[in-house]
Structure formats: C-alpha cells, structure tokens
Amino acid sequence: MITLHSARVAATLERLYREAERRDRDVLPLARAQFEKSGTPYDDRAVAGLLDLAFIGVAPEVGRLLYQLVRLRRPKLVVEFGTSFGLSAIHIAAALADNGQGRLIATELNPEKAARAAEHLREAGLDEWVELRRGDAFETLIGVEEIDVLLLDGWKALYLPLLRGLEPAISAGALVVADDLKIMPEMLEPYVAYVRDPANGYSSSEIPLDDGLELSIRG
C-alpha cells in the first residue's frame, strides 16, 4: 500500500487539515488586512505574531505533488525551510518511506510549531525519516551536503538568500520547490527572476496549484 494512503497517515492528515481550516480562516484575513491599511507590500515577517497561530501549510494537492516528486527523484536528502505544523513534512516522509531510502531535514524557527510538527510526525508513524532542526535555518543548515530536493516554504524574502547560501550543497539535477508565489509576489520577485535566469543554472517554471509554486531543476 502507498504509505500516503495508509490509515494512520490519512487519518493524521485529515485531522490536521480540519484544524488548519479552522485556524487559518480567522488568522490569515487579519494579517492581510493589516497590509491593506498600510499600503505596503505584504511581508509575512511583519505579522509573525499572527502567523505563529496559523498552519499556513501546503494544500492537499500540493502535498500530493511533493510526494510524487520525491518518489520520482528518489533523493538521499530533502531539506525543508519552514516546516510549520508538519503537513508538508508528512507528505515528504511518506514518499521517503515508500522509496525505502533518504531522509528529510526539516527546519522550523518557531519552537512551539516545531514541537507540534514532531508530534504529528510521530502520530503518522513517519518520524524515523525526519530530522527536525529547531531555529534559524541559516544556522541549522550549516554543513549540510548533497541536497537532492529543497522545499522553500518559510519567510518569503529569505527564499533567495537561503537558496544562494545552500547552492554549494545542492546537487546536479536537484529539485527546488518554492511555495506561495501568488500570496506575496513582491517579496518573491527577486527569487523568481533568479531561478528563471538560465545564467544561474536552473530550468524553472510556475505550477498553478493552490497559491502557486515555482519548480526549478538545478543544471
């Protein structure tokens, strides 16, 4: 059986998505309203206090895509920037389990979210595939080597600096997935321009799922 569809994993995801819908329905409009009043580009870091309460996780269809990409790429190492409550980590770990190889290094700045993500991975029975690193990703990812899949889903303005900082460790043929293109296009404009410039060594395209993804392949 596909691990993603197993009773244990499916029940965990169903419960978490119900909770996410309740939380995010109230929190996200408040965050966006603050910026509409200010007239400045939407920057998630400026409303961190509100977003600490939200799941802001990947949609189910995006989770399934991550599962499929990891199954196809068969990575030895996946790195995730911005784990939140662990929805994307569960999808990735399920793919690693079905591949029978690899590991996920998941990073989360907020200690409460990191603790909840660890609980959810244990609940799904997938914690053995994941190393959860708490703290600033620019510090917790120092020394990481041979990244085969990189998921960017943390603070949007940090996508490009983190990508460039990790490039020496990103393997040829690696997949880089950046989430939330439609939510904060101003914040992500430098990142998108960088990965779509062939001179920087990527082949990159937008995937119109949920809030928009940028899928890039390292040359």
matplotlib code that plots the C-alpha trace (Angstrom):
import matplotlib.pyplot as plt

x = [0.0, 1.1, 2.1, 0.4, -2.9, -2.4, -5.0, -2.5, -1.2, -4.5, -6.2, -3.4, -3.6, -7.4, -7.4, -4.6, -6.3, -9.5, -7.6, -5.8, -9.0, -10.4, -7.3, -6.3, -9.8, -9.6, -5.9, -4.9, -7.5, -6.4, -2.8, -3.7, -6.0, -3.0, -1.1, -4.1, -4.3, -0.6, -0.4, 2.9, 3.8, 2.7, 5.6, 4.9, 7.7, 5.9, 2.9, 4.9, 2.8, -0.4, 1.1, 2.5, -1.1, -1.7, -0.9, -0.2, 0.7, 0.6, -2.7, -3.6, -2.9, 0.5, 1.3, 0.5, 2.7, 5.6, 5.0, 5.2, 8.3, 10.1, 9.1, 10.3, 13.6, 14.4, 16.6, 19.1, 18.5, 15.5, 15.7, 12.6, 12.7, 9.6, 8.0, 5.2, 2.9, 4.4, 1.9, 4.5, 6.9, 4.4, 3.9, 7.7, 8.4, 5.7, 7.5, 10.8, 9.2, 7.9, 11.2, 12.9, 15.7, 16.6, 15.9, 14.3, 16.0, 13.0, 13.7, 11.3, 12.1, 9.1, 9.7, 6.0, 5.4, 8.5, 7.2, 3.8, 5.3, 7.4, 4.2, 2.3, 5.2, 5.1, 1.3, 1.7, 4.4, 6.9, 9.3, 12.1, 12.5, 12.8, 15.4, 13.7, 16.0, 14.7, 16.0, 17.2, 17.7, 20.8, 22.4, 20.8, 21.6, 25.3, 27.3, 24.5, 25.7, 24.3, 20.7, 18.6, 15.2, 14.8, 11.4, 11.2, 8.1, 9.3, 9.6, 9.3, 12.0, 14.5, 14.0, 16.7, 19.3, 18.8, 18.9, 22.2, 23.7, 22.8, 23.9, 27.3, 25.4, 22.7, 23.4, 23.1, 19.6, 18.2, 14.6, 13.8, 10.2, 9.1, 5.6, 3.2, 4.1, 0.6, 0.4, 3.5, 4.6, 6.5, 8.6, 9.3, 10.0, 13.8, 13.7, 11.6, 13.8, 16.9, 15.8, 14.3, 17.6, 19.4, 22.7, 22.1, 22.0, 18.3, 15.4, 12.3, 8.5, 5.5, 3.0, -0.5, -1.6, -3.2, -1.2, 1.3, 4.6, 7.9, 9.5, 13.2, 15.8, 19.4, 21.6]
y = [0.0, 3.6, 5.0, 8.3, 6.4, 4.2, 4.6, 6.1, 8.8, 9.6, 10.0, 12.3, 14.5, 14.6, 15.8, 18.4, 19.8, 20.3, 22.1, 24.2, 25.3, 26.5, 28.4, 29.9, 31.0, 33.6, 34.4, 35.0, 37.6, 39.6, 39.5, 40.6, 43.4, 44.9, 45.4, 46.7, 49.5, 50.3, 50.3, 48.4, 45.1, 42.1, 40.9, 37.8, 38.6, 41.8, 39.8, 37.0, 37.1, 36.4, 33.8, 31.9, 30.9, 29.7, 26.4, 28.1, 24.6, 23.1, 22.4, 18.7, 18.8, 20.4, 17.8, 15.0, 16.7, 16.8, 13.1, 12.3, 14.4, 12.8, 9.3, 10.1, 11.8, 9.2, 11.7, 10.8, 14.1, 16.5, 19.9, 21.9, 25.5, 26.3, 23.2, 24.8, 22.1, 19.4, 18.9, 19.0, 17.0, 14.2, 14.0, 14.0, 11.5, 9.2, 9.3, 8.5, 5.6, 4.2, 4.7, 2.9, 5.4, 9.0, 11.4, 14.8, 17.7, 19.9, 23.3, 25.5, 28.7, 28.7, 26.3, 25.6, 24.8, 22.6, 20.6, 20.2, 19.1, 16.4, 15.2, 15.0, 13.0, 10.5, 10.3, 9.5, 6.9, 8.7, 10.4, 7.9, 9.6, 13.1, 15.1, 18.2, 21.2, 24.0, 27.5, 29.8, 27.9, 30.0, 28.4, 25.0, 24.1, 24.9, 22.0, 20.2, 18.5, 16.9, 18.3, 16.5, 18.2, 21.6, 22.9, 26.6, 27.5, 29.9, 33.7, 34.7, 37.4, 34.8, 32.3, 33.8, 34.4, 30.9, 29.3, 31.1, 30.1, 26.5, 26.3, 24.7, 21.8, 21.5, 18.5, 18.5, 17.6, 18.6, 19.9, 23.2, 23.9, 27.4, 27.8, 30.8, 32.7, 34.3, 35.3, 37.6, 38.2, 41.4, 39.5, 36.6, 38.7, 38.6, 34.8, 34.1, 36.3, 34.5, 30.9, 31.8, 33.3, 30.5, 32.1, 31.0, 27.3, 26.4, 25.4, 26.8, 27.0, 28.0, 25.3, 26.8, 24.8, 26.5, 29.6, 28.9, 27.0, 27.6, 24.3, 24.5, 21.9, 22.6, 22.0]
z = [0.0, -0.7, 2.7, 2.0, 1.7, 4.8, 7.5, 10.0, 7.7, 6.1, 9.5, 10.7, 7.6, 7.7, 11.3, 10.7, 7.6, 9.5, 12.3, 9.7, 8.1, 11.4, 12.4, 9.1, 8.2, 11.0, 11.2, 7.6, 6.8, 9.8, 8.6, 5.1, 6.4, 8.2, 5.0, 3.1, 5.6, 5.4, 1.6, 1.8, 0.1, 2.1, 4.1, 6.3, 8.7, 9.8, 11.1, 12.6, 15.8, 14.0, 11.7, 14.6, 15.2, 11.7, 9.9, 6.5, 5.3, 1.8, 0.3, -0.1, -3.9, -3.3, -0.7, -3.2, -5.7, -3.2, -2.5, -6.3, -6.9, -4.0, -5.2, -8.7, -7.7, -5.0, -3.0, -0.4, 1.3, 1.3, 3.1, 4.1, 5.0, 7.1, 8.5, 10.5, 11.9, 9.6, 6.8, 4.0, 6.1, 6.4, 2.6, 2.0, 4.7, 3.3, 0.0, 1.6, 3.4, 0.1, -1.6, 1.3, 1.4, 2.2, 5.0, 5.5, 7.4, 8.3, 9.8, 11.9, 13.7, 16.0, 18.9, 19.5, 15.9, 15.8, 18.8, 17.2, 13.9, 15.8, 17.5, 14.2, 12.5, 15.4, 15.1, 11.4, 12.2, 10.0, 12.5, 11.7, 8.3, 9.6, 11.5, 12.8, 13.4, 15.5, 15.0, 12.2, 9.0, 8.2, 11.3, 11.5, 7.9, 8.1, 6.9, 5.0, 1.9, -1.3, -1.2, -3.8, -3.1, -1.4, -0.4, 0.4, 2.5, 5.2, 5.2, 1.5, 1.5, 2.6, -0.2, -2.4, 0.3, 1.6, -1.9, -2.7, 0.6, 0.1, -3.6, -2.9, -1.3, -3.9, -6.2, -10.0, -11.0, -7.7, -7.5, -5.8, -4.9, -3.7, -2.4, -2.3, -5.5, -5.6, -2.0, -1.9, -5.4, -4.5, -1.9, -4.3, -7.4, -6.9, -6.2, -9.3, -11.5, -10.3, -10.9, -14.3, -15.5, -17.3, -16.4, -12.8, -13.7, -13.3, -15.5, -13.8, -14.4, -12.4, -11.4, -10.9, -7.9, -4.9, -4.0, -6.9, -6.9, -8.7, -9.6, -10.6, -11.6, -11.0, -14.0]

ax = plt.figure().add_subplot(projection="3d")
ax.plot(x, y, z, "-o")
ax.set_aspect("equal")
plt.show()
